[in-house]
Amino acid sequence: MSAIQRIALILTIIGAINWGLIGFFQFDLVATIFGGQDSALSRIIYGLVGIAGLINLGLLFKPNEETVREPQANPTR
């Protein structure tokens, strides 16, 4: 996993936590920290989380190295 994918994953997790807080408690942590939903900083964070989600979309289609293996030849006895 590249550094950009790791950063995107962290931002996506932050976004998921924020959405969970909104869903369960009607509390927007990003807006609270950065001065409301309409502030420039909040909009930047929301935008970065959205871009991170698009970057992580590629992880859905990336083959898992643990499960994708070359077929082994069966020795004949």
Residue, then its C-alpha position, 0 to 999 in steps of 0.5 A: m500500500s502506497a503512502i497516498q493510499r494510507i493517507a486516503l485510508i486515514l481520511t476515509i476512517i475520519g470521515a466514517i467516524n464523523w458520519g457515525l457521530i452525525g448519524f447517532f448523536q447529530f454531532d458534526l465533529v469536523a464542523t465543531i472543530f473547524g468553525g461550522q459547516d460553511s467555514a473554509l477549513s471544514r469545506i476543505i476537510y470534507g473535500l479531502v475526505g471525499i477525494a480520499g474515498l475516491i482513491n480508496l475505491g481502487l482498493l476494492f478492485k486491487p487483488n489481494e496478494e495473500t489469495v492470489r497465488e501462482p498455481q503449483a505443479n502437482p508432482t507425479r508419483 
